[in-house]
């Protein structure tokens, strides 16, 4: 619990820094149109969008990068099944309710103010906004290998 609390404090500080200094070189760039198209789900459900807030190499951990982002789920949005590579992932619900299922784990529902962590290599088989009328937003923090993709969708069958 101390780790989650510490990550939440770090994420909040990073978010505040990102919002007050958005023109700095260390901030992540807006996703490209190609990335948005690649993450689209071939269904009638809307998809989530990821807005990077801050990205920085960790000066005391060679080869690792800290990234914070807001993931926005419109009403009834579903994400493609995916992995976050070898990233350690922390998620905090800013708004709404999100359902999440990792392979081998039970389905979990997270509401505003709740948080969870995902171990490197975890397979997200379900991530969705639980509401058909309200949006949901997550603050997500990744500790990843520098240069790795933060979300890799499963191949379509």
TORZAFI-307686 format. One record per residue: residue number from 1; x, y, z of N, C-alpha, C in turn; residue in one letter. Coordinates in steps of 0.02 Angstrom, whole numbers, m for minus. Each point is the difference from the previous one (the first is absolute). Layout:
{k NUM, n_c1 X, n_c2 Y, n_c3 Z, ca_c1 X, ca_c2 Y, ca_c3 Z, c_c1 X, c_c2 Y, c_c3 Z, r a}
...
***
This chain:
{k 1, n_c1 41, n_c2 m60, n_c3 0, ca_c1 m41, ca_c2 60, ca_c3 0, c_c1 43, c_c2 63, c_c3 0, r x}
{k 2, n_c1 59, n_c2 m3, n_c3 34, ca_c1 45, ca_c2 57, ca_c3 1, c_c1 25, c_c2 16, c_c3 m70, r x}
{k 3, n_c1 14, n_c2 m53, n_c3 m39, ca_c1 24, ca_c2 11, ca_c3 m68, c_c1 m54, c_c2 35, c_c3 m41, r x}
{k 4, n_c1 m62, n_c2 m24, n_c3 4, ca_c1 m55, ca_c2 31, ca_c3 m38, c_c1 m9, c_c2 72, c_c3 21, r x}
{k 5, n_c1 2, n_c2 14, n_c3 65, ca_c1 m7, ca_c2 69, ca_c3 24, c_c1 57, c_c2 44, c_c3 m24, r x}
{k 6, n_c1 60, n_c2 m27, n_c3 m1, ca_c1 58, ca_c2 37, ca_c3 m25, c_c1 m6, c_c2 14, c_c3 m73, r x}
{k 7, n_c1 m22, n_c2 m50, n_c3 m39, ca_c1 m9, ca_c2 11, ca_c3 m72, c_c1 m55, c_c2 51, c_c3 m13, r x}
{k 8, n_c1 m53, n_c2 m2, n_c3 40, ca_c1 m54, ca_c2 48, ca_c3 m10, c_c1 26, c_c2 70, c_c3 14, r x}
{k 9, n_c1 39, n_c2 9, n_c3 53, ca_c1 28, ca_c2 66, ca_c3 14, c_c1 46, c_c2 22, c_c3 m56, r x}
{k 10, n_c1 41, n_c2 m45, n_c3 m25, ca_c1 45, ca_c2 15, ca_c3 m55, c_c1 m39, c_c2 17, c_c3 m63, r x}
{k 11, n_c1 m53, n_c2 m37, n_c3 m14, ca_c1 m41, ca_c2 14, ca_c3 m59, c_c1 m35, c_c2 67, c_c3 6, r x}
{k 12, n_c1 m25, n_c2 16, n_c3 59, ca_c1 m34, ca_c2 65, ca_c3 10, c_c1 50, c_c2 57, c_c3 m9, r x}
{k 13, n_c1 60, n_c2 m7, n_c3 27, ca_c1 51, ca_c2 50, ca_c3 m9, c_c1 18, c_c2 7, c_c3 m73, r x}
{k 14, n_c1 8, n_c2 m56, n_c3 m34, ca_c1 17, ca_c2 1, ca_c3 m72, c_c1 m55, c_c2 33, c_c3 m40, r x}
{k 15, n_c1 m63, n_c2 m16, n_c3 16, ca_c1 m56, ca_c2 29, ca_c3 m35, c_c1 m2, c_c2 76, c_c3 10, r x}
{k 16, n_c1 11, n_c2 22, n_c3 61, ca_c1 1, ca_c2 72, ca_c3 14, c_c1 57, c_c2 33, c_c3 m38, r x}
{k 17, n_c1 58, n_c2 m32, n_c3 m1, ca_c1 57, ca_c2 27, ca_c3 m36, c_c1 m15, c_c2 2, c_c3 m75, r x}
{k 18, n_c1 m29, n_c2 m53, n_c3 m26, ca_c1 m15, ca_c2 m4, ca_c3 m72, c_c1 m50, c_c2 54, c_c3 m19, r x}
{k 19, n_c1 m50, n_c2 11, n_c3 42, ca_c1 m51, ca_c2 49, ca_c3 m17, c_c1 27, c_c2 71, c_c3 4, r x}
{k 20, n_c1 50, n_c2 13, n_c3 43, ca_c1 26, ca_c2 67, ca_c3 8, c_c1 59, c_c2 15, c_c3 m46, r x}
{k 21, n_c1 29, n_c2 m51, n_c3 m31, ca_c1 59, ca_c2 11, ca_c3 m42, c_c1 m4, c_c2 m43, c_c3 m63, r x}
{k 22, n_c1 m56, n_c2 5, n_c3 m35, ca_c1 m12, ca_c2 m45, ca_c3 m56, c_c1 45, c_c2 12, c_c3 m60, r x}
{k 23, n_c1 39, n_c2 54, n_c3 0, ca_c1 43, ca_c2 14, ca_c3 m57, c_c1 70, c_c2 m27, c_c3 8, r x}
{k 24, n_c1 15, n_c2 m35, n_c3 54, ca_c1 67, ca_c2 m27, ca_c3 11, c_c1 14, c_c2 m58, c_c3 m47, r x}
{k 25, n_c1 64, n_c2 m10, n_c3 m18, ca_c1 21, ca_c2 m54, ca_c3 m44, c_c1 m13, c_c2 m68, c_c3 28, r x}
{k 26, n_c1 m4, n_c2 m8, n_c3 65, ca_c1 m6, ca_c2 m67, ca_c3 29, c_c1 m71, c_c2 m27, c_c3 m3, r x}
{k 27, n_c1 m47, n_c2 41, n_c3 m20, ca_c1 m69, ca_c2 m25, ca_c3 m3, c_c1 m11, c_c2 m41, c_c3 m62, r x}
{k 28, n_c1 m40, n_c2 m52, n_c3 7, ca_c1 m15, ca_c2 m44, ca_c3 m57, c_c1 m41, c_c2 38, c_c3 m51, r x}
{k 29, n_c1 7, n_c2 m22, n_c3 m61, ca_c1 m36, ca_c2 31, ca_c3 m56, c_c1 m70, c_c2 m31, c_c3 m5, r x}
{k 30, n_c1 m46, n_c2 37, n_c3 m32, ca_c1 m67, ca_c2 m25, ca_c3 m12, c_c1 3, c_c2 m59, c_c3 m48, r x}
{k 31, n_c1 m39, n_c2 m52, n_c3 11, ca_c1 1, ca_c2 m58, ca_c3 m44, c_c1 m17, c_c2 20, c_c3 m72, r x}
{k 32, n_c1 30, n_c2 m35, n_c3 m47, ca_c1 m12, ca_c2 14, ca_c3 m71, c_c1 m67, c_c2 m29, c_c3 m21, r x}
{k 33, n_c1 m23, n_c2 23, n_c3 m58, ca_c1 m63, ca_c2 m27, ca_c3 m27, c_c1 7, c_c2 m74, c_c3 m14, r x}
{k 34, n_c1 59, n_c2 m21, n_c3 m23, ca_c1 11, ca_c2 m71, ca_c3 m13, c_c1 m7, c_c2 m41, c_c3 63, r x}
{k 35, n_c1 25, n_c2 25, n_c3 56, ca_c1 m6, ca_c2 m36, ca_c3 63, c_c1 m73, c_c2 m5, c_c3 22, r x}
{k 36, n_c1 m38, n_c2 54, n_c3 m12, ca_c1 m71, ca_c2 m1, ca_c3 18, c_c1 m38, c_c2 m51, c_c3 m42, r x}
{k 37, n_c1 16, n_c2 m3, n_c3 m65, ca_c1 m33, ca_c2 m48, ca_c3 m44, c_c1 19, c_c2 m71, c_c3 20, r x}
{k 38, n_c1 64, n_c2 m11, n_c3 18, ca_c1 23, ca_c2 m67, ca_c3 18, c_c1 m35, c_c2 m26, c_c3 63, r x}
{k 39, n_c1 m20, n_c2 46, n_c3 45, ca_c1 m31, ca_c2 m23, ca_c3 62, c_c1 m77, c_c2 m6, c_c3 m5, r x}
{k 40, n_c1 m28, n_c2 15, n_c3 m57, ca_c1 m73, ca_c2 m3, ca_c3 m8, c_c1 m25, c_c2 m72, c_c3 5, r x}
{k 41, n_c1 m56, n_c2 m9, n_c3 31, ca_c1 m30, ca_c2 m66, ca_c3 7, c_c1 m50, c_c2 m8, c_c3 m57, r x}
{k 42, n_c1 3, n_c2 m58, n_c3 m32, ca_c1 m45, ca_c2 m14, ca_c3 m56, c_c1 m68, c_c2 m22, c_c3 28, r x}
{k 43, n_c1 m36, n_c2 47, n_c3 28, ca_c1 m66, ca_c2 m15, ca_c3 26, c_c1 m40, c_c2 65, c_c3 3, r x}
{k 44, n_c1 m61, n_c2 m4, n_c3 27, ca_c1 m41, ca_c2 60, ca_c3 5, c_c1 17, c_c2 40, c_c3 62, r x}
{k 45, n_c1 43, n_c2 m25, n_c3 44, ca_c1 18, ca_c2 35, ca_c3 61, c_c1 53, c_c2 53, c_c3 m13, r x}
{k 46, n_c1 m6, n_c2 58, n_c3 34, ca_c1 55, ca_c2 49, ca_c3 m4, c_c1 63, c_c2 m29, c_c3 32, r x}
{k 47, n_c1 56, n_c2 31, n_c3 m13, ca_c1 64, ca_c2 m23, ca_c3 28, c_c1 29, c_c2 52, c_c3 47, r x}
{k 48, n_c1 47, n_c2 m21, n_c3 40, ca_c1 34, ca_c2 45, ca_c3 47, c_c1 52, c_c2 41, c_c3 m37, r x}
{k 49, n_c1 18, n_c2 57, n_c3 29, ca_c1 56, ca_c2 40, ca_c3 m26, c_c1 50, c_c2 11, c_c3 56, r x}
{k 50, n_c1 63, n_c2 3, n_c3 m18, ca_c1 54, ca_c2 10, ca_c3 49, c_c1 33, c_c2 67, c_c3 m14, r x}
{k 51, n_c1 2, n_c2 43, n_c3 50, ca_c1 31, ca_c2 65, ca_c3 m6, c_c1 61, c_c2 2, c_c3 46, r x}
{k 52, n_c1 61, n_c2 m6, n_c3 m29, ca_c1 60, ca_c2 3, ca_c3 41, c_c1 6, c_c2 67, c_c3 35, r x}
{k 53, n_c1 21, n_c2 m1, n_c3 63, ca_c1 10, ca_c2 61, ca_c3 38, c_c1 74, c_c2 16, c_c3 8, r x}
{k 54, n_c1 39, n_c2 m51, n_c3 18, ca_c1 71, ca_c2 12, ca_c3 15, c_c1 38, c_c2 m65, c_c3 m13, r x}
{k 55, n_c1 59, n_c2 8, n_c3 m30, ca_c1 43, ca_c2 m58, ca_c3 m11, c_c1 71, c_c2 22, c_c3 14, r x}
{k 56, n_c1 35, n_c2 m41, n_c3 40, ca_c1 69, ca_c2 18, ca_c3 18, c_c1 39, c_c2 m62, c_c3 18, r x}
{k 57, n_c1 61, n_c2 m3, n_c3 m25, ca_c1 45, ca_c2 m54, ca_c3 19, c_c1 14, c_c2 6, c_c3 75, r x}
{k 58, n_c1 2, n_c2 m56, n_c3 35, ca_c1 15, ca_c2 2, ca_c3 71, c_c1 76, c_c2 8, c_c3 8, r x}
{k 59, n_c1 22, n_c2 54, n_c3 30, ca_c1 72, ca_c2 13, ca_c3 4, c_c1 38, c_c2 m50, c_c3 44, r x}
{k 60, n_c1 m33, n_c2 m31, n_c3 46, ca_c1 34, ca_c2 m47, ca_c3 45, c_c1 m15, c_c2 m73, c_c3 m15, r x}
{k 61, n_c1 m35, n_c2 m14, n_c3 m55, ca_c1 m15, ca_c2 m68, ca_c3 m21, c_c1 13, c_c2 m5, c_c3 m75, r x}
{k 62, n_c1 61, n_c2 m19, n_c3 m17, ca_c1 20, ca_c2 m2, ca_c3 m71, c_c1 m47, c_c2 m45, c_c3 m41, r x}
{k 63, n_c1 m21, n_c2 27, n_c3 m57, ca_c1 m42, ca_c2 m39, ca_c3 m46, c_c1 m74, c_c2 0, c_c3 15, r x}
{k 64, n_c1 m21, n_c2 38, n_c3 51, ca_c1 m71, ca_c2 3, ca_c3 18, c_c1 m28, c_c2 70, c_c3 m10, r x}
{k 65, n_c1 m64, n_c2 3, n_c3 m19, ca_c1 m34, ca_c2 63, ca_c3 m13, c_c1 m65, c_c2 3, c_c3 39, r x}
{k 66, n_c1 m15, n_c2 58, n_c3 28, ca_c1 m62, ca_c2 16, ca_c3 35, c_c1 m46, c_c2 34, c_c3 m50, r x}
{k 67, n_c1 m61, n_c2 m24, n_c3 m7, ca_c1 m50, ca_c2 33, ca_c3 m43, c_c1 m66, c_c2 4, c_c3 38, r x}
{k 68, n_c1 m31, n_c2 59, n_c3 m1, ca_c1 m67, ca_c2 7, ca_c3 27, c_c1 m47, c_c2 20, c_c3 m57, r x}
{k 69, n_c1 m62, n_c2 m22, n_c3 5, ca_c1 m49, ca_c2 14, ca_c3 m53, c_c1 m70, c_c2 m3, c_c3 29, r x}
{k 70, n_c1 m46, n_c2 33, n_c3 m34, ca_c1 m71, ca_c2 m6, ca_c3 16, c_c1 m32, c_c2 m42, c_c3 m55, r x}
{k 71, n_c1 m36, n_c2 m52, n_c3 21, ca_c1 m37, ca_c2 m42, ca_c3 m47, c_c1 m74, c_c2 19, c_c3 8, r x}
{k 72, n_c1 m30, n_c2 20, n_c3 m56, ca_c1 m69, ca_c2 22, ca_c3 0, c_c1 m43, c_c2 m53, c_c3 m35, r x}
{k 73, n_c1 m51, n_c2 m24, n_c3 37, ca_c1 m48, ca_c2 m48, ca_c3 m27, c_c1 m67, c_c2 35, c_c3 m9, r x}
{k 74, n_c1 m21, n_c2 14, n_c3 m62, ca_c1 m67, ca_c2 26, ca_c3 m10, c_c1 m52, c_c2 m51, c_c3 25, r x}
{k 75, n_c1 m63, n_c2 20, n_c3 7, ca_c1 m50, ca_c2 m48, ca_c3 21, c_c1 1, c_c2 m63, c_c3 m44, r x}
{k 76, n_c1 m4, n_c2 m58, n_c3 32, ca_c1 m3, ca_c2 m65, ca_c3 m33, c_c1 64, c_c2 m19, c_c3 m38, r x}
{k 77, n_c1 55, n_c2 34, n_c3 14, ca_c1 63, ca_c2 m14, ca_c3 m36, c_c1 32, c_c2 m64, c_c3 25, r x}
{k 78, n_c1 32, n_c2 m36, n_c3 m47, ca_c1 36, ca_c2 m62, ca_c3 14, c_c1 69, c_c2 6, c_c3 m30, r x}
{k 79, n_c1 50, n_c2 m23, n_c3 35, ca_c1 68, ca_c2 m3, ca_c3 m28, c_c1 11, c_c2 m69, c_c3 m31, r x}
{k 80, n_c1 43, n_c2 m3, n_c3 m50, ca_c1 21, ca_c2 m64, ca_c3 m28, c_c1 38, c_c2 m39, c_c3 54, r x}
{k 81, n_c1 m4, n_c2 m66, n_c3 0, ca_c1 44, ca_c2 m38, ca_c3 45, c_c1 72, c_c2 20, c_c3 m15, r x}
{k 82, n_c1 41, n_c2 8, n_c3 52, ca_c1 67, ca_c2 26, ca_c3 m10, c_c1 46, c_c2 m17, c_c3 58, r x}
{k 83, n_c1 63, n_c2 18, n_c3 m9, ca_c1 51, ca_c2 m5, ca_c3 52, c_c1 36, c_c2 67, c_c3 3, r x}
{k 84, n_c1 34, n_c2 11, n_c3 56, ca_c1 42, ca_c2 59, ca_c3 7, c_c1 73, c_c2 m20, c_c3 0, r x}
{k 85, n_c1 15, n_c2 m51, n_c3 m38, ca_c1 70, ca_c2 m23, ca_c3 m7, c_c1 30, c_c2 m17, c_c3 67, r x}
{k 86, n_c1 61, n_c2 23, n_c3 11, ca_c1 35, ca_c2 m13, ca_c3 63, c_c1 m8, c_c2 58, c_c3 49, r x}
{k 87, n_c1 m51, n_c2 41, n_c3 m10, ca_c1 m10, ca_c2 58, ca_c3 44, c_c1 m36, c_c2 m21, c_c3 64, r x}
{k 88, n_c1 21, n_c2 30, n_c3 55, ca_c1 m38, ca_c2 m3, ca_c3 63, c_c1 m51, c_c2 56, c_c3 m8, r x}
{k 89, n_c1 m64, n_c2 m15, n_c3 12, ca_c1 m54, ca_c2 48, ca_c3 m14, c_c1 m41, c_c2 12, c_c3 63, r x}
{k 90, n_c1 m13, n_c2 64, n_c3 13, ca_c1 m43, ca_c2 22, ca_c3 55, c_c1 m57, c_c2 40, c_c3 m30, r x}
{k 91, n_c1 m62, n_c2 m15, n_c3 21, ca_c1 m59, ca_c2 36, ca_c3 m26, c_c1 m42, c_c2 26, c_c3 58, r x}
{k 92, n_c1 m24, n_c2 62, n_c3 m7, ca_c1 m42, ca_c2 33, ca_c3 50, c_c1 m61, c_c2 28, c_c3 m36, r x}
{k 93, n_c1 m60, n_c2 m16, n_c3 24, ca_c1 m62, ca_c2 23, ca_c3 m32, c_c1 m14, c_c2 72, c_c3 20, r x}
{k 94, n_c1 5, n_c2 44, n_c3 m49, ca_c1 m14, ca_c2 71, ca_c3 11, c_c1 m75, c_c2 15, c_c3 m2, r x}
{k 95, n_c1 m35, n_c2 m37, n_c3 m42, ca_c1 m71, ca_c2 14, ca_c3 m13, c_c1 m34, c_c2 m63, c_c3 m25, r x}
{k 96, n_c1 m61, n_c2 m12, n_c3 22, ca_c1 m39, ca_c2 m56, ca_c3 m26, c_c1 17, c_c2 m67, c_c3 30, r x}
{k 97, n_c1 m17, n_c2 m53, n_c3 m38, ca_c1 10, ca_c2 m69, ca_c3 22, c_c1 28, c_c2 m41, c_c3 m59, r x}
{k 98, n_c1 52, n_c2 m39, n_c3 15, ca_c1 33, ca_c2 m40, ca_c3 m51, c_c1 0, c_c2 m73, c_c3 21, r x}
{k 99, n_c1 m16, n_c2 m44, n_c3 m47, ca_c1 6, ca_c2 m73, ca_c3 12, c_c1 64, c_c2 m23, c_c3 m34, r x}
{k 100, n_c1 36, n_c2 m44, n_c3 36, ca_c1 65, ca_c2 m24, ca_c3 m25, c_c1 7, c_c2 m73, c_c3 17, r x}
{k 101, n_c1 28, n_c2 m37, n_c3 m47, ca_c1 14, ca_c2 m71, ca_c3 12, c_c1 68, c_c2 m16, c_c3 m29, r x}
{k 102, n_c1 44, n_c2 m26, n_c3 43, ca_c1 64, ca_c2 m26, ca_c3 m22, c_c1 m6, c_c2 m75, c_c3 m7, r x}
{k 103, n_c1 38, n_c2 m29, n_c3 m47, ca_c1 m2, ca_c2 m73, ca_c3 m10, c_c1 15, c_c2 m35, c_c3 66, r x}
{k 104, n_c1 m41, n_c2 m49, n_c3 16, ca_c1 9, ca_c2 m39, ca_c3 60, c_c1 m25, c_c2 32, c_c3 64, r x}
{k 105, n_c1 m29, n_c2 60, n_c3 m5, ca_c1 m26, ca_c2 36, ca_c3 58, c_c1 m75, c_c2 11, c_c3 m8, r x}
{k 106, n_c1 m36, n_c2 11, n_c3 54, ca_c1 m72, ca_c2 15, ca_c3 m6, c_c1 m11, c_c2 70, c_c3 m28, r x}
{k 107, n_c1 m60, n_c2 11, n_c3 m28, ca_c1 m20, ca_c2 66, ca_c3 m22, c_c1 m3, c_c2 46, c_c3 60, r x}
{k 108, n_c1 27, n_c2 61, n_c3 m8, ca_c1 0, ca_c2 50, ca_c3 54, c_c1 m34, c_c2 63, c_c3 m24, r x}
{k 109, n_c1 m34, n_c2 34, n_c3 45, ca_c1 m32, ca_c2 64, ca_c3 m15, c_c1 32, c_c2 52, c_c3 45, r x}
{k 110, n_c1 23, n_c2 54, n_c3 m31, ca_c1 34, ca_c2 54, ca_c3 36, c_c1 m38, c_c2 65, c_c3 m10, r x}
{k 111, n_c1 m13, n_c2 34, n_c3 57, ca_c1 m37, ca_c2 63, ca_c3 m1, c_c1 46, c_c2 59, c_c3 15, r x}
{k 112, n_c1 m26, n_c2 60, n_c3 m9, ca_c1 39, ca_c2 60, ca_c3 12, c_c1 36, c_c2 m5, c_c3 68, r x}
{k 113, n_c1 65, n_c2 15, n_c3 0, ca_c1 40, ca_c2 m1, ca_c3 61, c_c1 34, c_c2 m67, c_c3 13, r x}
{k 114, n_c1 m18, n_c2 m53, n_c3 m37, ca_c1 31, ca_c2 m65, ca_c3 9, c_c1 59, c_c2 m8, c_c3 m48, r x}
{k 115, n_c1 45, n_c2 m47, n_c3 17, ca_c1 60, ca_c2 m9, ca_c3 m40, c_c1 21, c_c2 m73, c_c3 0, r x}
{k 116, n_c1 45, n_c2 m17, n_c3 m46, ca_c1 28, ca_c2 m67, ca_c3 m4, c_c1 67, c_c2 3, c_c3 m35, r x}
{k 117, n_c1 36, n_c2 m55, n_c3 4, ca_c1 64, ca_c2 m7, ca_c3 m35, c_c1 m3, c_c2 m62, c_c3 m44, r x}
{k 118, n_c1 40, n_c2 1, n_c3 m53, ca_c1 7, ca_c2 m57, ca_c3 m45, c_c1 74, c_c2 m16, c_c3 m6, r x}
{k 119, n_c1 16, n_c2 m63, n_c3 7, ca_c1 69, ca_c2 m22, ca_c3 m5, c_c1 23, c_c2 0, c_c3 m73, r x}
{k 120, n_c1 64, n_c2 5, n_c3 m13, ca_c1 26, ca_c2 m4, ca_c3 m68, c_c1 m24, c_c2 m64, c_c3 m35, r x}
{k 121, n_c1 m22, n_c2 7, n_c3 m63, ca_c1 m23, ca_c2 m57, ca_c3 m39, c_c1 m73, c_c2 m18, c_c3 10, r x}
{k 122, n_c1 m35, n_c2 33, n_c3 46, ca_c1 m71, ca_c2 m16, ca_c3 12, c_c1 m40, c_c2 7, c_c3 m64, r x}
{k 123, n_c1 m47, n_c2 m46, n_c3 m11, ca_c1 m43, ca_c2 1, ca_c3 m60, c_c1 m68, c_c2 26, c_c3 19, r x}
{k 124, n_c1 m18, n_c2 58, n_c3 m27, ca_c1 m65, ca_c2 31, ca_c3 11, c_c1 m49, c_c2 m30, c_c3 m50, r x}
{k 125, n_c1 m43, n_c2 m44, n_c3 22, ca_c1 m48, ca_c2 m31, ca_c3 m46, c_c1 m65, c_c2 40, c_c3 m4, r x}
{k 126, n_c1 m13, n_c2 44, n_c3 49, ca_c1 m59, ca_c2 44, ca_c3 m1, c_c1 17, c_c2 65, c_c3 36, r x}
{k 127, n_c1 m15, n_c2 55, n_c3 m32, ca_c1 2, ca_c2 66, ca_c3 31, c_c1 m56, c_c2 39, c_c3 m31, r x}
{k 128, n_c1 m46, n_c2 25, n_c3 42, ca_c1 m58, ca_c2 36, ca_c3 m28, c_c1 m29, c_c2 49, c_c3 50, r x}
{k 129, n_c1 m33, n_c2 50, n_c3 m27, ca_c1 m39, ca_c2 46, ca_c3 40, c_c1 m64, c_c2 m38, c_c3 20, r x}
{k 130, n_c1 m15, n_c2 m1, n_c3 64, ca_c1 m58, ca_c2 m37, ca_c3 24, c_c1 m66, c_c2 36, c_c3 m15, r x}
{k 131, n_c1 4, n_c2 64, n_c3 m19, ca_c1 m61, ca_c2 39, ca_c3 m11, c_c1 m13, c_c2 10, c_c3 m75, r x}
{k 132, n_c1 m64, n_c2 0, n_c3 m17, ca_c1 m20, ca_c2 15, ca_c3 m70, c_c1 m16, c_c2 74, c_c3 m8, r x}
{k 133, n_c1 2, n_c2 39, n_c3 57, ca_c1 m19, ca_c2 70, ca_c3 m4, c_c1 53, c_c2 49, c_c3 27, r x}
{k 134, n_c1 45, n_c2 m24, n_c3 41, ca_c1 51, ca_c2 44, ca_c3 31, c_c1 69, c_c2 m21, c_c3 m23, r x}
{k 135, n_c1 46, n_c2 49, n_c3 m7, ca_c1 68, ca_c2 m18, ca_c3 m19, c_c1 39, c_c2 m23, c_c3 61, r x}
{k 136, n_c1 56, n_c2 m32, n_c3 m11, ca_c1 45, ca_c2 m21, ca_c3 53, c_c1 70, c_c2 22, c_c3 m20, r x}
{k 137, n_c1 41, n_c2 19, n_c3 50, ca_c1 68, ca_c2 21, ca_c3 m13, c_c1 47, c_c2 m31, c_c3 51, r x}
{k 138, n_c1 58, n_c2 m21, n_c3 m25, ca_c1 52, ca_c2 m28, ca_c3 43, c_c1 63, c_c2 43, c_c3 m5, r x}
{k 139, n_c1 35, n_c2 7, n_c3 55, ca_c1 69, ca_c2 23, ca_c3 m1, c_c1 42, c_c2 m63, c_c3 2, r x}
{k 140, n_c1 43, n_c2 m9, n_c3 m50, ca_c1 41, ca_c2 m60, ca_c3 m5, c_c1 73, c_c2 20, c_c3 3, r x}
{k 141, n_c1 39, n_c2 m37, n_c3 39, ca_c1 72, ca_c2 10, ca_c3 5, c_c1 35, c_c2 m64, c_c3 m21, r x}
{k 142, n_c1 47, n_c2 6, n_c3 m45, ca_c1 39, ca_c2 m56, ca_c3 m25, c_c1 73, c_c2 9, c_c3 20, r x}
{k 143, n_c1 32, n_c2 m52, n_c3 24, ca_c1 72, ca_c2 m3, ca_c3 6, c_c1 20, c_c2 m54, c_c3 m50, r x}
{k 144, n_c1 31, n_c2 22, n_c3 m55, ca_c1 13, ca_c2 m45, ca_c3 m56, c_c1 73, c_c2 1, c_c3 m20, r x}
{k 145, n_c1 18, n_c2 m49, n_c3 m42, ca_c1 66, ca_c2 2, ca_c3 m31, c_c1 m1, c_c2 58, c_c3 m50, r x}
{k 146, n_c1 51, n_c2 41, n_c3 1, ca_c1 4, ca_c2 57, ca_c3 m45, c_c1 m8, c_c2 m23, c_c3 m72, r x}
{k 147, n_c1 m46, n_c2 32, n_c3 m36, ca_c1 m12, ca_c2 m16, ca_c3 m70, c_c1 m54, c_c2 m50, c_c3 m13, r x}
{k 148, n_c1 m23, n_c2 m36, n_c3 51, ca_c1 m53, ca_c2 m50, ca_c3 m10, c_c1 m67, c_c2 33, c_c3 m12, r x}
{k 149, n_c1 m43, n_c2 m34, n_c3 m39, ca_c1 m69, ca_c2 23, ca_c3 m8, c_c1 m37, c_c2 m11, c_c3 66, r x}
{k 150, n_c1 m44, n_c2 46, n_c3 17, ca_c1 m36, ca_c2 m5, ca_c3 64, c_c1 m63, c_c2 m42, c_c3 m4, r x}
{k 151, n_c1 m28, n_c2 m7, n_c3 m60, ca_c1 m59, ca_c2 m42, ca_c3 m9, c_c1 6, c_c2 m36, c_c3 m66, r x}
{k 152, n_c1 m5, n_c2 m66, n_c3 3, ca_c1 3, ca_c2 m41, ca_c3 m60, c_c1 m64, c_c2 m41, c_c3 m3, r x}
{k 153, n_c1 m44, n_c2 17, n_c3 m49, ca_c1 m63, ca_c2 m36, ca_c3 m8, c_c1 14, c_c2 m70, c_c3 m25, r x}
{k 154, n_c1 m43, n_c2 m47, n_c3 21, ca_c1 4, ca_c2 m68, ca_c3 m26, c_c1 m14, c_c2 1, c_c3 m75, r x}
{k 155, n_c1 30, n_c2 m47, n_c3 m36, ca_c1 m16, ca_c2 m4, ca_c3 m72, c_c1 m74, c_c2 m16, c_c3 m9, r x}
{k 156, n_c1 m30, n_c2 28, n_c3 m51, ca_c1 m71, ca_c2 m14, ca_c3 m14, c_c1 m5, c_c2 m69, c_c3 m31, r x}
{k 157, n_c1 m52, n_c2 m36, n_c3 19, ca_c1 m8, ca_c2 m68, ca_c3 m27, c_c1 m47, c_c2 m2, c_c3 m59, r x}
***
